[in-house]
Amino acid sequence: MSDAWVNLIAAAVSGLLVAIPTIIATVTSNKAHDKIVDERMRYLVEKVTDLAAKVEKHNEFNDRLIIVEQKVNAAHERLDLIQSNKEVKK
């Protein structure tokens, strides 16, 4: 074998000896990163769900408040009508 082939084989072997651990480290690191991202996503989904429930309660409260305001206005109109009828009778 010539020196060129020996150098080529040595370069290929040393390249593989560097590449294989690098690939293994990258895959392991990506798996750990994916676990962290998944956990953060679960946390964010939980928080968004809680916020959605609070918004729904707020919207229901607003709907009920509108109904109360309408009833109060109707009651005031009836009271005004009763008072004006009493003033006319005097």
Z-matrix of the N, CA and C atoms (Angstrom, degrees):
N
C 1 1.439
C 2 1.524 1 109.81
N 3 1.303 2 113.40 1 141.88
C 4 1.458 3 117.28 2 -178.45
C 5 1.520 4 109.95 3 -85.78
N 6 1.311 5 114.44 4 164.95
C 7 1.465 6 120.18 5 179.86
C 8 1.522 7 111.91 6 -61.93
N 9 1.307 8 118.69 7 -31.18
C 10 1.461 9 122.16 8 -179.72
C 11 1.520 10 109.93 9 -65.05
N 12 1.343 11 116.94 10 -42.82
C 13 1.460 12 120.47 11 179.97
C 14 1.527 13 110.54 12 -67.83
N 15 1.314 14 116.45 13 -39.46
C 16 1.466 15 120.23 14 178.82
C 17 1.523 16 109.56 15 -63.26
N 18 1.318 17 116.44 16 -44.46
C 19 1.468 18 120.22 17 178.07
C 20 1.525 19 111.29 18 -63.50
N 21 1.327 20 117.34 19 -40.08
C 22 1.466 21 121.48 20 179.38
C 23 1.523 22 110.90 21 -64.91
N 24 1.316 23 117.88 22 -43.87
C 25 1.465 24 121.59 23 179.56
C 26 1.531 25 109.65 24 -66.40
N 27 1.341 26 116.47 25 -42.27
C 28 1.459 27 119.88 26 178.94
C 29 1.533 28 110.87 27 -62.14
N 30 1.316 29 116.96 28 -40.68
C 31 1.465 30 120.60 29 178.69
C 32 1.523 31 110.68 30 -65.77
N 33 1.340 32 117.29 31 -41.15
C 34 1.459 33 120.94 32 179.81
C 35 1.520 34 110.70 33 -65.25
N 36 1.331 35 116.87 34 -43.84
C 37 1.464 36 120.60 35 -179.70
C 38 1.533 37 110.21 36 -65.41
N 39 1.311 38 117.60 37 -45.75
C 40 1.463 39 119.37 38 179.99
C 41 1.527 40 110.69 39 -66.27
N 42 1.322 41 117.24 40 -34.22
C 43 1.464 42 120.45 41 175.99
C 44 1.516 43 111.42 42 -63.75
N 45 1.338 44 116.20 43 -42.99
C 46 1.469 45 120.16 44 177.16
C 47 1.524 46 111.16 45 -65.49
N 48 1.326 47 116.83 46 -38.71
C 49 1.463 48 120.18 47 179.88
C 50 1.532 49 111.58 48 -65.39
N 51 1.305 50 117.48 49 -25.67
C 52 1.459 51 120.81 50 176.17
C 53 1.528 52 110.55 51 -87.75
N 54 1.330 53 116.84 52 -39.96
C 55 1.467 54 121.00 53 -174.26
C 56 1.522 55 112.58 54 -70.02
N 57 1.303 56 118.13 55 -41.25
C 58 1.468 57 120.81 56 -175.52
C 59 1.532 58 111.45 57 -61.85
N 60 1.336 59 120.53 58 -51.51
C 61 1.474 60 118.22 59 177.75
C 62 1.530 61 113.12 60 -63.65
N 63 1.328 62 116.12 61 -32.47
C 64 1.467 63 119.49 62 178.22
C 65 1.521 64 110.51 63 -64.64
N 66 1.299 65 116.92 64 -43.66
C 67 1.473 66 121.30 65 178.85
C 68 1.525 67 109.86 66 -64.24
N 69 1.326 68 117.05 67 -43.90
C 70 1.465 69 120.43 68 179.89
C 71 1.533 70 110.04 69 -62.72
N 72 1.319 71 117.55 70 -43.73
C 73 1.466 72 120.70 71 179.48
C 74 1.522 73 111.20 72 -64.14
N 75 1.319 74 116.60 73 -39.16
C 76 1.466 75 120.29 74 179.89
C 77 1.526 76 111.05 75 -65.63
N 78 1.322 77 116.53 76 -44.84
C 79 1.471 78 120.15 77 -179.96
C 80 1.524 79 110.24 78 -63.42
N 81 1.328 80 116.66 79 -43.97
C 82 1.470 81 120.56 80 179.35
C 83 1.523 82 110.80 81 -63.04
N 84 1.310 83 116.88 82 -42.95
C 85 1.459 84 121.30 83 179.38
C 86 1.528 85 110.68 84 -64.06
N 87 1.314 86 117.47 85 -40.65
C 88 1.467 87 120.70 86 179.41
C 89 1.523 88 111.09 87 -64.89
N 90 1.330 89 117.29 88 -38.24
C 91 1.471 90 119.89 89 178.50
C 92 1.525 91 110.30 90 -64.46
N 93 1.329 92 116.83 91 -42.53
C 94 1.465 93 120.22 92 178.82
C 95 1.526 94 110.45 93 -64.75
N 96 1.324 95 115.99 94 -41.41
C 97 1.465 96 120.41 95 178.65
C 98 1.520 97 110.30 96 -63.58
N 99 1.327 98 117.47 97 -41.35
C 100 1.466 99 121.03 98 178.75
C 101 1.524 100 111.16 99 -61.92
N 102 1.336 101 117.13 100 -38.71
C 103 1.466 102 119.71 101 178.18
C 104 1.522 103 110.69 102 -63.91
N 105 1.317 104 116.80 103 -41.44
C 106 1.469 105 120.82 104 178.96
C 107 1.522 106 110.67 105 -64.45
N 108 1.320 107 116.12 106 -44.18
C 109 1.471 108 120.25 107 179.58
C 110 1.522 109 110.49 108 -63.77
N 111 1.336 110 117.02 109 -41.59
C 112 1.466 111 120.14 110 178.45
C 113 1.523 112 111.16 111 -61.76
N 114 1.323 113 117.14 112 -42.20
C 115 1.462 114 120.42 113 179.53
C 116 1.527 115 111.01 114 -65.27
N 117 1.312 116 116.65 115 -42.05
C 118 1.467 117 119.70 116 177.78
C 119 1.523 118 110.97 117 -64.17
N 120 1.321 119 116.82 118 -39.15
C 121 1.469 120 119.90 119 178.39
C 122 1.522 121 110.71 120 -64.22
N 123 1.337 122 117.71 121 -41.91
C 124 1.469 123 120.16 122 177.34
C 125 1.528 124 110.36 123 -60.36
N 126 1.327 125 116.72 124 -42.59
C 127 1.464 126 121.09 125 179.39
C 128 1.526 127 110.51 126 -62.51
N 129 1.327 128 116.94 127 -45.49
C 130 1.464 129 120.41 128 -179.09
C 131 1.521 130 111.67 129 -66.10
N 132 1.321 131 117.38 130 -39.38
C 133 1.468 132 120.34 131 177.81
C 134 1.523 133 109.66 132 -62.64
N 135 1.337 134 116.50 133 -40.61
C 136 1.469 135 120.11 134 178.37
C 137 1.529 136 110.83 135 -62.61
N 138 1.324 137 116.60 136 -43.64
C 139 1.463 138 120.25 137 179.92
C 140 1.529 139 111.57 138 -66.27
N 141 1.316 140 117.25 139 -39.92
C 142 1.467 141 120.75 140 178.62
C 143 1.524 142 109.95 141 -65.33
N 144 1.333 143 116.71 142 -38.76
C 145 1.467 144 120.27 143 177.82
C 146 1.532 145 110.44 144 -63.57
N 147 1.340 146 116.23 145 -43.54
C 148 1.470 147 119.61 146 176.83
C 149 1.527 148 111.18 147 -61.15
N 150 1.311 149 116.15 148 -43.64
C 151 1.463 150 120.44 149 179.90
C 152 1.528 151 111.08 150 -64.31
N 153 1.320 152 116.93 151 -39.58
C 154 1.466 153 120.24 152 178.47
C 155 1.525 154 110.72 153 -62.41
N 156 1.335 155 116.64 154 -38.99
C 157 1.471 156 119.95 155 178.14
C 158 1.527 157 110.47 156 -64.91
N 159 1.329 158 116.73 157 -40.56
C 160 1.467 159 119.96 158 178.68
C 161 1.527 160 111.23 159 -66.19
N 162 1.309 161 117.17 160 -39.96
C 163 1.467 162 120.55 161 178.36
C 164 1.527 163 109.89 162 -64.01
N 165 1.332 164 116.70 163 -40.69
C 166 1.467 165 120.15 164 179.00
C 167 1.532 166 110.52 165 -62.45
N 168 1.339 167 117.30 166 -43.38
C 169 1.467 168 120.30 167 177.35
C 170 1.528 169 110.63 168 -61.74
N 171 1.331 170 116.15 169 -40.90
C 172 1.467 171 120.99 170 179.08
C 173 1.523 172 110.46 171 -61.97
N 174 1.331 173 116.52 172 -44.41
C 175 1.465 174 120.31 173 179.76
C 176 1.529 175 111.37 174 -64.30
N 177 1.328 176 116.50 175 -39.81
C 178 1.465 177 119.66 176 176.98
C 179 1.522 178 110.49 177 -63.55
N 180 1.327 179 116.38 178 -40.61
C 181 1.463 180 120.26 179 178.14
C 182 1.523 181 110.64 180 -61.72
N 183 1.326 182 116.87 181 -43.19
C 184 1.466 183 120.26 182 178.79
C 185 1.525 184 111.00 183 -61.76
N 186 1.328 185 116.70 184 -41.75
C 187 1.466 186 120.01 185 178.75
C 188 1.527 187 110.36 186 -61.78
N 189 1.333 188 116.33 187 -43.97
C 190 1.460 189 119.75 188 179.66
C 191 1.522 190 111.03 189 -66.21
N 192 1.315 191 117.41 190 -36.94
C 193 1.464 192 121.30 191 179.32
C 194 1.531 193 110.79 192 -64.25
N 195 1.315 194 117.04 193 -39.82
C 196 1.473 195 120.63 194 177.86
C 197 1.525 196 109.91 195 -61.12
N 198 1.320 197 117.23 196 -42.48
C 199 1.472 198 121.19 197 179.56
C 200 1.529 199 109.90 198 -64.05
N 201 1.326 200 117.06 199 -43.28
C 202 1.476 201 120.60 200 178.98
C 203 1.523 202 110.23 201 -62.04
N 204 1.326 203 117.35 202 -43.69
C 205 1.463 204 120.39 203 178.52
C 206 1.526 205 111.20 204 -60.46
N 207 1.326 206 116.85 205 -41.60
C 208 1.469 207 119.81 206 178.60
C 209 1.526 208 110.89 207 -63.35
N 210 1.331 209 116.47 208 -41.63
C 211 1.462 210 119.75 209 -179.77
C 212 1.528 211 111.14 210 -67.42
N 213 1.319 212 116.99 211 -38.73
C 214 1.467 213 120.21 212 178.20
C 215 1.521 214 110.02 213 -64.80
N 216 1.320 215 117.29 214 -43.05
C 217 1.466 216 120.27 215 177.99
C 218 1.524 217 111.12 216 -62.07
N 219 1.333 218 116.48 217 -41.90
C 220 1.465 219 119.67 218 178.60
C 221 1.530 220 110.27 219 -63.57
N 222 1.332 221 116.61 220 -40.66
C 223 1.468 222 120.04 221 179.28
C 224 1.529 223 110.35 222 -64.95
N 225 1.319 224 117.06 223 -40.98
C 226 1.475 225 119.90 224 177.79
C 227 1.522 226 110.78 225 -63.66
N 228 1.313 227 117.28 226 -39.75
C 229 1.467 228 120.01 227 178.27
C 230 1.527 229 110.45 228 -63.17
N 231 1.346 230 116.29 229 -41.92
C 232 1.473 231 119.16 230 178.41
C 233 1.526 232 110.89 231 -64.89
N 234 1.328 233 115.28 232 -41.37
C 235 1.476 234 118.25 233 178.09
C 236 1.525 235 110.94 234 -63.86
N 237 1.320 236 117.23 235 -41.73
C 238 1.463 237 120.16 236 177.48
C 239 1.520 238 110.54 237 -62.13
N 240 1.326 239 116.41 238 -41.07
C 241 1.462 240 120.71 239 179.01
C 242 1.530 241 110.49 240 -63.99
N 243 1.323 242 117.54 241 -43.90
C 244 1.467 243 121.35 242 178.63
C 245 1.528 244 110.27 243 -62.28
N 246 1.339 245 115.83 244 -43.94
C 247 1.461 246 119.44 245 -179.92
C 248 1.521 247 111.42 246 -64.89
N 249 1.349 248 116.93 247 -41.29
C 250 1.457 249 118.41 248 179.53
C 251 1.520 250 110.91 249 -67.53
N 252 1.322 251 119.78 250 -32.63
C 253 1.478 252 122.65 251 176.26
C 254 1.515 253 110.29 252 -66.72
N 255 1.326 254 116.97 253 -37.73
C 256 1.472 255 119.94 254 178.99
C 257 1.517 256 110.09 255 -67.81
N 258 1.332 257 117.48 256 -38.12
C 259 1.464 258 120.65 257 -179.91
C 260 1.522 259 110.56 258 -68.37
N 261 1.335 260 117.57 259 -34.82
C 262 1.469 261 120.69 260 179.63
C 263 1.533 262 109.71 261 -68.55
N 264 1.314 263 119.25 262 -36.80
C 265 1.448 264 123.33 263 -177.93
C 266 1.517 265 112.87 264 -71.67
N 267 1.304 266 118.25 265 -21.40
C 268 1.469 267 120.52 266 -178.07
C 269 1.441 268 112.42 267 -68.92
